[in-house]
Amino acid sequence: MPKRRWLKRDVVIEQAAALANEAGSVTAVSLATLAQALQIRPPSLYNHVASLEDLHRGLALFGLRQLMVELRQASLGLVGREAILATASAYRRFVHAQPGIYPLTVRAPEPEETEATALSQELVQMLLLMMASLGLQGDDAIHAIRGLRAILHGFTSLETAAAYKIPLDQDESFYRLLNAYLDGLTQ
């Protein structure tokens, strides 16, 4: 196989993300399948990733970056309920577009994962501001964010697992659920 001087860590991570999303699961990506897709020998991957665990950390960071781009764009200039609904929709689109790497974005980063920690903190701050625009602050806002996260993760996980077979509009179900939750927060 010819040398791939163009190969860099970000190219390796992007290819792994594409493979995971195509398969619908990160477990479908091994170092051997990734090397094959990149047309390199498996040992050459170790110039860019230290291990499968390191690859997964890279994929989680890649996913968090992508997610934050989507959420920032969706919520730009919005406040309150409108901002939360737009953010929720962007989150849902991300899950559908990135089904293989999405599960890696859910876990809380370790303290030494500085960029992932910074992105997670930015997301929390963004949501705290949205909750503040609804009149929720402090612990009440954190509880509300946890509830919102549970709704988004639960609904999208069931949706991507094809768990909704009844022929009823899933968009409507999604927005009814969100609006019922938001109504409960503001009462």
N, C-alpha and C positions, 0 to 999 in steps of 0.2 A: 504494500500500500504506500502511496506517495506521502511525503511529509505534508502536514497541514499547518503551515506557518500562520495562517489566518485564524487558527483556532485559539480562542480565548475563553476564559471562564464564563463570561456572559453569553457567548455563543453556545457553549455546552449546556448551560442552564436553560436557555430559550429552547433548544432542541429537546431537552428532557421534558420541559413544560408542554411542548407540542405533542410529544409522544403520550404523556400522561393524560392530557385533555382528549386526545383522539381515542385512547383506550377507556377513558372515563375513570381512571384510577392511577394513582402514583405507584401502586404495587406492580403495575404492568411494566414499569421501567426498572430494568436492572442495568448494571454497568455494562454488561455484555450487549444488551439490546441497544443501549445508547451509543456504545462504540460502533456497533454495526451501522446505525443510522447516520453517524458522523463519518463513516468509512475510514475508521482508524482502528488500530489494535487496542484491545482493552487496557493494557498497561499504559498506553499513552494518555488515557483519561486522568491518571494520577498526577499529571502535570497541571491539572486544572481543578480537580476535586480530590480530597483526601480519602473519601470513603462514600458509601451509599448514604450514611448519616449526614455527611457534609453536603452531598448533593441535595438531600431533603431540606437542609437548612437554607441552601441557596434557592431552592424552589419556593420555600415559605416566604423568603424575603422578596423574591421576584413577584409572588402573588400579592403580598402586602403592598408593594409599590403600585402594582396594577390596580388593585382595589382602591387605594387612596386616590389615584388619578381619577377614577370613575366617580368616587364619592365627592371629591372636591368640585368636579365639573357639575355634577348633578345639583349640588346644594348652593352653588355660587349665587349670591344675592338674595337668597331665600331665608325666611325665618319661620319659627313656629311649626305648626302642623304641615304647612306646605314644604318646608325644608325636610322634615322627617319623612314625609311621603315620597319626596323625590329621592332622598338618600336610600330609603328602603327599596325603591324600584331599581336604583342603580346597583344596590347590593344583590338583588335578585338576578339582574342581568349578568352580573359578574359570575355568580354561581353557575348559571347556565352556560356561559362562555368558557369558563375555566373549571369544569367538573373534576378534572384530575388533580389539580393543585389546590382547589378551594379547601379541602380538609386540612391542608398544612397551614392555612392562614388562620385557623380557628384557635389554636393553642396560644397561650400567653408565652412570649419570648423569655428566654433566660436573661439574667442581668448582663452577661457578657455579650449578648447579641445587641449591640448598641443601636444599630440602624433600625432593626426590627422593633426594639423598645421605643425608639423615638417615633416611629410610625404609629405604633399602638397608642402611645400617649397623645399623639396628634388626633387620632380618631376619637379617643375618649374626650379630649378637649372640645372637638367639633360637636360631639353629641351633648356634652354638658352645656354648651352655648345654646343648642337647640332646645334642650330641656328648660334652660333658664328663660327662654322666650315663651315657654308655656307656664312659667311661674314655679318651676321645680328647681330646687337647689340642694346642695349638700347631699346627705344620705338619700333623700327622696329622689334626687336626680340619678344617683348611682343605681338605686333599685329600679328605676324606670328604664335606664339603659340596659340593665341586665335582662329585664323583661322583654324589651325590644329585640335584643340580640337573640334571645331564646325563640321568639316568634319568627324572626327572619331565618335563623338556622333550621328550626324545626320545619317550617313550611317549605323552604327550598330543598332541604334534604329529602323530604317526602316526595316533593315534586320531581326531583332529578332521579329518584328511585322508581319513578312511574307508579307511585302508590295511589294516585288519584285516578280511578278508572271510571267513575260515574261521569257521564257526559254533561258536565256542568262547567261553565266558564271559570277557569282557575284564576284568571285576573280578578274577576269579581269577588271570588272567595278571599283572595289575598287582600284586596282593598277593604272588604268588609271586616276582616280580622284586624287589620291595622287601625281602621277608624274606630272599631269597638274598643280597642286598647287605648287609643288616644282619648276617646270620650271618657273612659274610666280614669285616666290620668288627670284630666282637667276638671273633674267634678269634685 
